[in-house]
């Protein structure tokens, strides 16, 4: 099977490529800029936001499977950026050209931001989707269009709704890496009160779930998450305990964002029982591996 990956240099995508190779796929990836060679991966250069470049790319690669992870994700800006609309257009062009080139299975990355955040536990069937942000609305619109397209054609498709991801390669301003960097530098880690609860999943598990979903025949939305509720303060204190710097944690130093949900947890029944995937990494192990990765980067810089 030949797979084309968009967003292969992104936070999740870079962890998907080796897992796809390990499963024996003929792996191709696309980037808007030239990429250094990756063992086993054939890179193609194309700007997906220029839709005229998509058809030539699909004709050249002619993939049987497409894993669509690319999107605008600049930290602090992606929630409201108009670039979300550009990515809806690019995604629709990808769907069309993939189907025209004889593609069989299209799997894309969705988000927990598609759900109505008034619900603490989200499942794919009964929890309504009422996005509170442009990012969530753009993703949900793309999902609806993909699902409708798939229902009225021979295209098999699935939509992985990803919750909170952490691990090596995450943007340094996000919770886990920011706390690690602060404590390693001997600086106070300024946090909210930490009472909000989230569903955290280590990036290797997220990548593995995406790859297994791609290799399955499960259709529609599938939550990609751990299914476990974790208060943010537990994540922070796990980092602090492993680094021996609990004294530097400042809970309540930063006000909570009133626009964010108090709790946001996934029901992962579809992922477990239909896709057949269960997470391998517990929080302590994932945090330890993330700390190790940050340490290596700091030591080499």
N, C-alpha and C positions, 0 to 999 in steps of 0.2 A: 504494500500500500504506500502511496506517495502522499505526503502531507505538506501543506503550505502553512506556515505560522506567521501571523502578523503580530507585531509587538514582541518579537523574539529577543530584543535587547532590553525589554522592560523588566520590572521587578519580578513578575510572575513568569514571563516568557523565557527569561534566561535559565530558569529552573526546569522549564518544560522540555527544552531542546535535548538535554542528555537523557531524559526519561523516554522521550520518543525514540531516540537512537537505540536505547537499550531494548525497546520492544520490536526493533527490526524495521521501523519505518524508513523509507527513503525521504529524508528530511530536507525541506527547503524553507528558507525564511526570507522575509523582505524587510528592507530598511530604506529610509529616505536618503541616507548618507552611506558612503562606502564603508564596508566592514572588513576587519581583519578575518582571515580564514579561521573557521572553527572546524575541528576535526569531525568529519562525518556530515557536516551541514553545508549545503550549497546556498550561498547568499545571493540575493537579487536586489538591485537598487531600483526603487520606484517610490514616488510620492503618492500615497494613496488618496490624499486630499485633492490631487489633480486626477479626476476620474478618467481622463483620457489615457492615463498610464495603466489603468487596471486591466483592461482587455488584453493588451500585449503581454502583460505579466502572466495572466491566467493561461493564455495560449502557449506561452513559452514553457511554463511549469506543467500544466495540465494535471493538477492534483486530483486524487480521488477523495481526499479529506482536507478540510480547511479548519484550522484553529484560529479564530479571530480574537486576539487579545488587545490589539492596538486601539488606543483612544487618547484623548487629551486628559492628562492627569497631573498637571503642574500643581504642586502643593499650595493650598490656600486660594487657588483661583478656579479650579475645575468645577466647583459647585455651581457657579453662575455664568461661566464663560460661554459666549456665543459659539465658540469652537465646537461645543457639543453638537450643534446643528450641522456643522460641516462633517462631523463624524457619522451622523445619521445618514447623510447623503453618500458618504464613502462606503458605509456598510451595505447600503442598498445596492450600490454598484457592484460591490464584491459578491453579494448574493446572486445578482443577475448574471454576471460574467462567469461565476463558478458553475452555475447551473448550465449555462450555454456551453461551457467547455467539457461537460459530461461529468461534473463533480457529483459525488454520492452523499457525503456526510459533512454538514456544516455545523460547527459548535462554536458559540461565541460567549464572551464573558459579560455577564450582567452584574447587578449589584443589589445589595440589601436596601439601597436608597430607593428602589422601586416600590417597596412596601409602604403601607400606611403605618407611620411610626407610633400611632396610638396603641398598636398591638405589641405586647412584650415579646411574645413568641410567634414567629412567622413560619407558616407552612405554605407550600406552593398552590394548594387547592382552595383553602378556606380563608386565608388572610387577604384582604383586598389590597390592590396596588393603587396607592394615591401618592405619587412622588411629591415631596415637599421642596424639591430643588430642580433646576433646569437639567442638571446632570442626570438625576434619577428619571425625569420625564423623557429625556432623550434616549436613555437606555431602554426604558419600558416601551416606548414607541417602536424602537428597533426590534425588540422582542416580539411585539404584536405583529409587525410586518413579516418577520421571519417565520413565525408560526403559521400565519395565514398562507404565506407562499408555500411552505412545506406541505400544508394540508391539501393544496390544490395542484401539487406537482409530485414528481417522483423523488424530490429532494428530502433526505432524512436530516433532521436538525434537532439540536438541543441548546439550552440556554442555562449556563451555570451562574446562579446568583451568588456572588462571592461576598462574604461578610468581612470581618476584621482580620487582615493578614499582617503577619510580622515575620522578621527574619533577615538574613543577609541580603543587602541590596535595597532595603527600604529607605525612603527619603529621610535624611537625618533630622528633619524637623518634626517627624511624627513621634508618638509617645515613646515607644520602646527605644529606638536609637537615641532620641534626645535625652532620655534619662540616663542611658548608658554613657553617652559622651560627657554629660555633666558630672556624673560620679567618678568616671575615670580621670577627669580633669581636676577632681577635688573641689568642684563647684556645687552649690546647692541645686537640687532638682526641684524646680518650682512646679507644683501640680495643683489641680483642682482638689475638691474634697475626696475624690476617688470613689464616690458612692455609686456612680453610674455603672451599669453592668453591660458587658459586651461578650460577643462570641469570637474568641481569638483562635486562629489556626495558623500553624507554622507553614511558611511558604512552600517547603518541599511537599507537604501534604496537599496544599492547594494545587500545586503543579501536578501531582500524582492523580488527584481527583479529576482534573481537567483532561489528562491523557486517557484515563480509564473511561470517562464519559465519551470522549471522542471515539474510543474503540468499542463502544457499546451500541445497542440499537434503541436505547431509551430516548424518548422524545419529550419536548417541552421543557419547562423550567425545572431546574434541580438546584436546591440550596447546596452550596459548597461552604461548609463550616464544620466546627467541632461538635456542635450541639450542646456545648457546656456553657453555663453562665459564670462569668468571672468579673467581680468588681474591679474597676481600674486600679484601686489602691492595692489589690492583691498582686497585680502585674508589676506595679512600681516596687512594692516591698520584696517581691521575688528577685528582681534585679538588684536591689540594695543589699539583700542578704547574701547573694552570690558574690558581690563585690566587697562585702564587709563595710558598707558605707550607709547604713540605715540612718546615721546621725545627720546626713546631708539632705534627707528627704523633707520637703516642706509641703505637706498636704494642706490644701486650703489657701495656698498663696496666690492661686489664680482663680478668677471667677468661672463658674460653669457657663457654657454656652446655652442660653435659654432655648435656642432653636433645635438643639439636639435631643433625641429621645433619652429618657432615663434608662430604659432597658431595651436591648435589641438582641434577641437570641433566635437561633435557627432551629426549626424542626428538621432533622436530617434523615427522616425515614426513607425518602426516595433514594437518597444517596447511599444509604446502608443496604436497603433491601432490594431495590431495583437495579441500581448501578453496581452494587456489591463492593462498596468502598467504605473502609473505616480508617480514621486517622491513626497514624503511628506514633506521633510525637506528642508528649505531654508538655504542659507549659514550662516546667522547670528545665526539661531537656532542651526545648526550643530556645529558651532564654540563654542557657549556657552556650549553645552553638552560636547564637547571635552575638553574645559578648566576645566569644573567641574570634569571630569574623571582624568585629570592630577593632579589637586589639591588633589583629594582623595588619589592618589597613593603617592604623595609627603608627605602628612600628615601622612600616615600610615608607611612610611619608616623611 
